[in-house]
Amino acid sequence: ACGTAGARAKAAALINRRAMSRSDLERKLREQGTRESDVRCAAQWLEDIGALNDQDFAAVLARSCAQRCYGPARFREELRRHGIDRALWEEAEALFPPEEELLDASLRSKLRTPPADDRERKRLSDALARRGFSWGAVRGALRSFGAEWDGDI
């Protein structure tokens, strides 16, 4: 049984503020000075009553990363950073939109005209790679956007 009701109350208050993974919740409780046994007990209690679920959190994270136009690599990094068990990654990745779709949306939001020179294309491709898109996908998207612009001019 959980040693203190205080740990449960802290955990419930944290999870009430925003969605989080079990790993995030446990880390926050430790930062607040909660004993390790109480941390584990409070997290288990929240899981038992259905208030804490890493699978649901991974789905929320997939939607959030897609809205921010993050690429697949960045999404996987976010899953890792939040301590989501690798067994849940495949299901979460199935909810994530295709890389090409996100890359297209990202390019359309960033560009009004084609990149003027190689330096600007390099800067753009580096920024997209940092957002988690593969180099091959970025290169292909820039080529297809270039063809669109060439046809418009």
Order of alpha helices (4+ residues) and beta strands (2+ residues): alpha-alpha-alpha-alpha-alpha-alpha-alpha-alpha-alpha
